């Protein structure tokens, strides 16, 4: 992987997951939404490189979804990953600074 993505959060987290037998838990506020692919920087199946990704593409765009709901579901997913002897890697954030 020699493109710019290699040095971004996605590329680094995927490489880390491969090395430590991990799975990605997305903490990106836009990647939770189904069909919202443009502008959300969701990794493609090819970019995921076989590494499981969670907390992506599960909320309808017209549905209200709170941080409290995200927290509850993310904790459940993290526990699930750990229960399968995998390492959860929480990845997300924004490049926008205010």
HUFEN-V952186 format. One record per pair of residues at least 12 apart in sequence whose ideal C-beta (glycine too) atoms are under 10 Angstrom apart, sorted by sequence separation. I is the first residue (numbers start at 1). J is the second residue. If there is no record, write none. Layout:
I_J + I_J
This chain:
13_25 + 28_40 + 30_42 + 31_43 + 78_90 + 1_14 + 13_26 + 28_41 + 43_56 + 77_90 + 1_15 + 10_24 + 26_40 + 28_42 + 42_56 + 59_73 + 74_88 + 9_24 + 42_57 + 55_70 + 58_73 + 10_26 + 26_42 + 40_56 + 74_90 + 9_26 + 26_43 + 40_57 + 9_27 + 10_28 + 55_73 + 9_28 + 24_43 + 54_73 + 55_74 + 37_57 + 54_74 + 36_57 + 31_53 + 34_56 + 35_57 + 54_76 + 55_77 + 32_55 + 33_56 + 34_57 + 36_59 + 54_77 + 55_78 + 24_48 + 31_55 + 32_56 + 33_57 + 34_58 + 54_78 + 31_56 + 32_57 + 33_58 + 34_59 + 35_60 + 36_61 + 30_56 + 31_57 + 32_58 + 33_59 + 34_60 + 35_61 + 54_80 + 24_51 + 25_52 + 26_53 + 28_55 + 31_58 + 32_59 + 33_60 + 34_61 + 54_81 + 23_51 + 24_52 + 25_53 + 26_54 + 27_55 + 28_56 + 31_59 + 33_61 + 14_43 + 22_51 + 23_52 + 24_53 + 25_54 + 26_55 + 32_61 + 33_62 + 34_63 + 52_81 + 13_43 + 21_51 + 22_52 + 23_53 + 24_54 + 25_55 + 26_56 + 33_63 + 10_41 + 17_48 + 18_49 + 23_54 + 24_55 + 25_56 + 26_57 + 32_63 + 9_41 + 10_42 + 11_43 + 17_49 + 18_50 + 24_56 + 26_58 + 33_65 + 52_84 + 8_41 + 10_43 + 14_47 + 17_50 + 18_51 + 32_65 + 9_43 + 10_44 + 14_48 + 15_49 + 17_51 + 52_86 + 54_88 + 8_43 + 14_49 + 16_51 + 17_52 + 55_90 + 5_41 + 11_47 + 14_50 + 15_51 + 17_53 + 29_65 + 53_89 + 54_90 + 55_91 + 56_92 + 10_47 + 14_51 + 32_69 + 55_92 + 5_43 + 10_48 + 11_49 + 13_51 + 29_67 + 32_70 + 51_89 + 53_91 + 5_44 + 14_53 + 13_53 + 29_70 + 32_73 + 5_47 + 32_74 + 10_53 + 27_70 + 3_47 + 26_70 + 1_47 + 27_74 + 1_49 + 25_73 + 26_74 + 43_91 + 25_74 + 25_75 + 26_77 + 25_77 + 25_78 + 41_94 + 23_77 + 41_95 + 23_78 + 25_80 + 25_81 + 23_80 + 24_81 + 23_81 + 22_81 + 23_82 + 31_91 + 32_92 + 23_84 + 31_92 + 30_92 + 21_84 + 23_86 + 25_88 + 26_89 + 27_90 + 28_91 + 29_92 + 21_85 + 22_86 + 23_87 + 24_88 + 25_89 + 26_90 + 27_91 + 28_92 + 29_93 + 30_94 + 21_86 + 22_87 + 23_88 + 24_89 + 25_90 + 26_91 + 27_92 + 28_93 + 29_94 + 20_86 + 21_87 + 22_88 + 23_89 + 24_90 + 25_91 + 26_92 + 27_93 + 28_94 + 20_87 + 22_89 + 24_91 + 25_92 + 19_87 + 24_92 + 17_86 + 20_89 + 17_87 + 16_87 + 17_88 + 17_89 + 16_89 + 17_91 + 14_89 + 16_91 + 13_89 + 12_89 + 13_90 + 14_91 + 13_91 + 12_91 + 13_92 + 10_91 + 9_91 + 9_92 + 9_93 + 9_95 + 8_95
